[in-house]
Amino acid sequence: MNKIIVSIPAYEDDLLIYTLNSLYEKAALPNNIFVYVALQYKKVPDLSKVKSNNHITYLNYDVERRPGVVRVRYEIGQEILKNTMFDENDYYLMIDAHMDFTQNWDLDLITDLNKLQKEKNKKEILFSKIDSVGLPGQLTRNLWKRMVLTSSLQNTFNSNSIYYNSFTALCEHVDEFTDKFELHYYTCCHFIFAPYNFLTDVGLDPLTHIFHEEPYLSFKTFMSGWDVYANLSYNYIAHIGIKQHNPKKKDLRYWRKREDGNYGRIYSSIFNQDPEYCSLMLLSFINNTGPYAIKNAKRSAKDFFIFNNIEHIYDNLINNNILLNYLSELEQNTILD
């Protein structure tokens, strides 16, 4: 039977146990699900409360010396690839440690992905969410400013759980199976479901520790020739992001007070938001060169900007000689581990 291999980075997350129990309790075939969890806690939660530890691999990090989530996701991926029991017939799921699952989520994901692959006559397809905010019925937007009506966050939340609703009335325009899915090329890292060989064909960012994973992974996925779809009518897995990183709460596990009195989010203990890393990534976005370049790219960098209706940004970048000279010098003088 097909297996689903799940990647979960958990930094001081209060909902890890809830997430793991929801994952297994609501799966149709829990014995086919294998989970890798990166533990980054000063005090590790009571893992005995997880009701199915047989298929869970825990990776332990020193919370005071941990890399950021980008590097952690990459290292989880490398551990998964070492396991010879997984192959191209299996599936890869990337989520956060604060999630809720709908009943039979595993079969729903596999069934819908297989059917969409058949409809599109293409295997290199993954599911992700359009990064969105707002209430049911509102227009939501993703990073690339493309407007769609989506039910990604059309759930009501209370203190105990997330309730799922098909919102049939909002989706009456959806008549065919393929109409349920929006091609959008935005990889939202709290939910990516893909064929297993996504880890080798596209891969995760091995270079950085800082928090810019979604723009770069979106670029990397597009350039590698993969297509990203969001289900507009159904939410397989929901993201409970209300508490963690809440700017109103200022939980000191996730926020640090700066010298100017303002607060900044903590993404890594030993690496800051290094502008040089971001600049080198920008170089890759412009012309696919440098350490972030996509090897054996199947699409052009310009096509990425054209698809997302931001070709004018590409034109401004590619004609900016000052920026290009700076990036070229930076690329030559920067050594990345």
N, C-alpha and C positions, 0 to 999 in steps of 0.2 A: 504493500500500500504506500501511497505517496506520503511523505513526511513534511511537516512544516517546522522549520528551524527558526526560532525567535531570538532576536537580539534586544536586550534591555540594559541600558546603562542606568544605574540607580545611585544618585548622589543625594544623601541625607533625605530620602523621599519617604514620607509618612505612609504612602499608599502602596508600597511595593507588595506587601502581603495581600492586600485587597486585589491588586492587579493580577498576581499569580493565581489566586484562587478563582477569580472571575474567569481568567483565561481557561483553566482546566475544567471548572464546573460547567461552563456553558459550551464547551467544545462537544461536537458530535462524536469525535474519535480522539479522545484525549491521549490514548497510548501512541498516537502517531505524531505527537507534538513534543519537540525537544527545545528546551529553553536555555539560553546562556545569559547569565546575569552578572554584570560588573558591579560589585559591592564597593561603595565609597561612603563609608559611615564612620563617625567617631564611635558610635555605639550601634552595632549591627542589630537589626530587628530580630525578633524571635522567629527563626526560620522553621521551627517545629510547628508553627501555626499554618504553614503551607501544607495543603492537604494532598499534594502530589509531588514529592521530591525526587521520585525515581528518575525522571527525565530532565532534571535541572542541573546544569553545571554552573558553579559559582566561581567567579574570578575576583580575587581580592586585591584592592588597591589601598595604599596608605592615603588616607583622606587629606593629610597635610602635604603630600607630594604628588597628588594625582595630576594627570594631564587633563585637558578639557574634554568635553563630550565628543568632539570631532575625532580626536585620537583614540578615545575609548571605543567608539563604535568601530573604528578600523581594527583595533586589536581584538575585539570580539569576533569580527569577521575572519580574522586570521586563525583564531582558535577553531571556528566552525570549519574552515577549509582543511584543517589538519585531520578532521574526523573522516575516516574512509567509509563510514557507513552511509554518508550522504552522497547523492549524485544528481545528475541533471534532471531526473524525474521528480525531484523534491522541490520545495518552495522555501523562500526566505521572507521573514516578516520582521521589519524594524519598527519598534515602538518605544515609548517612554515607560517609566515606572509608575505612571499615574493614569491608568486606562480602565475602561469598562467595556465588556464584550456582550454582543447580542447572542441569543441562543442559536447554536449551530453555526457560529460564525466561520468555522474552519471549512465546512462543506460549502457554505455559501460563497466564500472567497474562491475556492478552487473551481467550483462549478461555473461561476460567472467569468473568471479569468479564462478558463478553457474555452468557453463559448465565444468570448470576445476575440480570442486568438484565432478561432476558426472563422468567425465572421470577417475579420480583417486579413485573414491568411498571413498571419505574422506571429511568431513566437515571442519576439522581443517587445513585450508589452508588460507594464506594471500598473498597479493601482496605487494611487496616493490621494490625499485630500487637497482640494483647492484651499490654500491658506485663507481663512475667512474669519470675520467677526460679525456680530450682529444677532438679531433675533429672527425667529421663523418668519419667512415671507419677505424679509429685507433682501435687497441686492447686496451681495458680498463681493469682495475683490481679492485677487491674488497679487503676488509680488509684481507681476508684469502688467497690472492695471487692466486686465481683461475682465469685463463684467459678465457675470453669469448668475442665474438663479439656482441656488444649490441648497440642499438640505443637509450639508455636512454638519452644521451645528444646530439643526432643527430638532433639538431635544430639550426637555425641561429638566432642570437640575434642582435637587433639594439636598439636604444635609446627608442623605444616606446613599442615593444612587442616581443613575441617569436612566430615564425612561425613553424607550425607543418608539418612534412613531413613523409610519410610512408616509404620512402627510399626503395621502392620495389626492386630496382636493387641490394641493399645490402642484401636483404632477400630472394633471389630466392631459396635458399636451404630450405626454410620453406614450406613444402608441407601440413602437417597436423596441425590441431589446436594445439595439445599438443606440437608440435615442436617449437611453438612461445615462450614457457615458459621455463626458466632455473631455476631449483631447486638449490638454492644457500645458504639458511640459513643466509642471512645477512639482518637485519632489518635496513633500512636507515630511520631515524626518520623524515625526511622531506617528506616522502611519505610511509604510511602504510595504506592499505585498507584491512579490515578484517571483518568477522562476529562479531556481537555485543558482543558475549560471549568471545571474545579475552580478554576483559577487566577483566573478572572474571577467566577464565581458565589460562591465562598467567599473565595478570596484569602488571602494571608499577612499577618502583622502588620507594618505599616510604621512603627509608632510606637516600638518598644522595641529595646533592644540586649541585654537581660538574659535569663537562662535560665529561662523559664517557658513555653516555646512549646507544650508538649503540652496542659496544662490549657486554655489559652485557645483553641488551635486545635480542640480537642475541642468546646468551647462554641460556637465560631464555625461549625463544620461542622454541629452539631446545629441551631443557630438558623437556618442558611441552608437547612434542609430536606433535607440530604444524610444518607444512611445509611452507617454504617461496619461492615464485616464483617471477621472474621478466619477464615482457613481452619484448621479444627481438625485436619485430617488430613494436611496437606502444607505444607512450608516452601519457598517459591519462592526466597527470598533470606535468608541468615543474617547475623546481626550478630556481628562478632568484637570484642567489647568488653572482652576480658580484660586487655589492657595499658593502653589509654588510660584515664585517670582512675582507675586502680587505687589505692584509698586505702592499700594496703600498700606500694606502690612509691614513692610520693611523687616521681614524675617532675616535675622543676621546670619543665618546659614547661607543665604542666597544674596545678601546685599552687604556692601561695605561702605562706610561713611568716608567720603573724600575730605581732603584738607579744606576745600571750599565750602564744606557743610552739606553738600549734596550727596546723594547715594548713587552708587553704581552697582550693577549686577556682577556677581562673581561667577566666572565661567571656569576658572582653573586656579589651582593654588600657586603654581609656579610660573605660569605664563600669562602675560597681560594681553590686551588687545593690541597686538603689534601692527602698526600701520604698514610696515614693510611687507608683511605677509599678504595683507589686503591689496597692496599695490601690485605685488607679483601676480596675484590672482586676476587682477584687472587686466594685466598684460595677456594672460591666457584668454580672457574673454574677448579681447580685441582681435588678436591674430593667432591664437593657439600656439604660442611659443613659451619657452621658459619651463621651469620645473613643474608647473601646473598644466602643461600642454597635454592634450588627449592623444595618445598614440593610436595610430591606425584609425583616425577619425573618419566617420562615414558621412558627416555633414560639415558644412563650413560654419565658422564662428559668425559670419555675417547673417547666415540663415537663421541663427538663433535669435538675433535682434529683429530680423524681419518678421518671423513668426509671431513674436511677442509685441509687434506693432510699436517698436521703439528703434526703428532704423535710424532715426535722426540722432539718437544717442551714439550709435555706432559711428555715424559720419562725423560727429563732433570729436569723438575719441581718436579715430584713425587719422584725422587731420590736425591733431594737436601735437605739433613737433616737440614742444617743451615737455609734455607728458611722456611722449614716446622716448625721448632721449633720457629722461629721468628713469623710466622703467627699464630701459636697456642697460643703463649703468648699474641700476640696482640688481638686475638679474646677474650681471657679471661679478658683482662684489658680495653677493649674499650666499652663504652656505647654509643649507637646510638639513636637519638631521632626519 
